[in-house]
């Protein structure tokens, strides 16, 4: 979408393998749980900086309080096969990230249409499940000419992939221990070993 003052730029679609035994219905349920998804994508909002000593800064992990409200600049819109995350920023900038699920190995599929909600979900028996990331940035036209999109998942996507990895290893099979996985994913933002982060690139 473009206007007289604004234009939109988008990097190529990215695809990530969702670890088994997570199935389509389980992951779609996670994406449609907006309270949980907000904690997964923005774990820093649910932790507090604490001073451990004069040479080291630590973070105190705490569960999200029941009264916690989502960041008013972030809104979610559920899709038939995923979720749309819209972040409103100063000067009218808008960053949109759409996460969709796919069982097709073909990476040439077109971007999802947020207005189309009649797509039938694939069978849960499909062996391979992918998370597709579609990003766009709406900004002032003079600025979009200088915008570059680095390779690799953005921070929100890295957080989501870590969460899915923890959920896939949850006790009870099929990632049933979702709450425990969310806690581990939030903690991993500050304590993940260096070797574990190598497979994720900064934006």
Order of alpha helices (4+ residues) and beta strands (2+ residues): beta-beta-alpha-alpha-beta-beta-beta-beta-beta-beta-alpha-alpha-alpha-alpha
